[in-house]
Amino acid sequence: MVVKPEWLRVKAPQWERVGAVKDILRDLSLNTVCEEASCPNIGECFHNGTATFLIMGPACTRACPYCDIDFEKKPKPLDATEPERLAEAVRRLKLNHVVITSVNRDDLPDGGASQFVRCIEAIRASSPGTTIEVLIPDLCGNWEALAGILQAEPEVLNHNTETIARLYRRVRPQGEYQRTMELMKRSRQLAPWVYTKSGIMVGLGETDAEIREVMQDLRNVDCDILTIGQYLQPSQKHLKVDNFVPPEQFAAWQEFGASIGFLQVVASPLTRSSYHAEQVRALMERYPRQKF
């Protein structure tokens, strides 16, 4: 058994603020990936008044063995009121930056892309000053659907790579490493003004060289932002942790990422794909892009 080290301990949150955020989410019948995926940073993010909204869920059509989100072969039909309820939550929470993600909806022809578009449009209408990040599934390689999301003009297009190519069959059996890279490449080609982002988790048996290879692959498709965090086993039925990576190794990857051209690399044991995502606003000011 691999023992969890001291550096993975999370400070207890101020539950008064956490409860206030949860009250808004319950009132509007919204899901967050913070809760559904058992994120270790939920206390900090809710205390700061931020949340990553999970649309079209909470049941997913894939059963990835690392993920704590529920699996359901026949998920519910899309809720037409969800975009407006989401926009209202953004307004009530007074968010400067919002992250919208989803379960995989392989049952839908467009993978749920149209629901992402409706959510972006609803937030733009009620909170025009809020920057929007979408953390999307691979859409089963439907590039027309991807183009539709990008045409709605989110500031950030995020799609997680999750792991190295060698481990894809075990960690992400219904995904494809090359499809992920193709999605990132096409996102840059379709909307070069949109910042692209990806994330990987470590501690599943990968080597330092393999992590650096993934990082280089992402730079080869012009990915701007990368997050790297430690995998934590949600329950006994999920993949076991192979090893706990020390903080100094994350610092080395962060340095390497800067050297090969990432605009930002956020790497630490507790980093998750949406952790401190609001920092992208400062990045946009430093590296502004204009729509052609």
Stockholm file with secondary structure:
# STOCKHOLM 1.0

chainA/1-292         MVVKPEWLRVKAPQWERVGAVKDILRDLSLNTVCEEASCPNIGECFHNGTATFLIMGPACTRACPYCDIDFEKKPKPLDATEPERLAEAVRRLKLNHVVITSVNRDDLPDGGASQFVRCIEAIRASSPGTTIEVLIPDLCGNWEALAGILQAEPEVLNHNTETIARLYRRVRPQGEYQRTMELMKRSRQLAPWVYTKSGIMVGLGETDAEIREVMQDLRNVDCDILTIGQYLQPSQKHLKVDNFVPPEQFAAWQEFGASIGFLQVVASPLTRSSYHAEQVRALMERYPRQKF
#=GR chainA/1-292 SS CCCCCGGGCCCCCCHHHHHHHHHHHHHTTCEEHHHHTTCTTHHHHHHTTCCEEEESCSCBSCCCTTCCSCBCSSCCCCCTTHHHHHHHHHHHHTCSEEEEEECCCTTSTTTTHHHHHHHHHHHHHHCTTCEEEEECCCGGGCHHHHHHHHHTCCSEEECCCBSCGGGHHHHCTTCCHHHHHHHHHHHHHHCTTSEEEEEEEECSSCCHHHHHHHHHHHHHTTCCEEEEEECCCCSTTSCCCCCCCCHHHHHHHHHHHHHTTCSEEEESTTCCTTTTGGGHHHHHHHSCCCCC
#=GC SS_cons         CCCCCGGGCCCCCCHHHHHHHHHHHHHTTCEEHHHHTTCTTHHHHHHTTCCEEEESCSCBSCCCTTCCSCBCSSCCCCCTTHHHHHHHHHHHHTCSEEEEEECCCTTSTTTTHHHHHHHHHHHHHHCTTCEEEEECCCGGGCHHHHHHHHHTCCSEEECCCBSCGGGHHHHCTTCCHHHHHHHHHHHHHHCTTSEEEEEEEECSSCCHHHHHHHHHHHHHTTCCEEEEEECCCCSTTSCCCCCCCCHHHHHHHHHHHHHTTCSEEEESTTCCTTTTGGGHHHHHHHSCCCCC
//
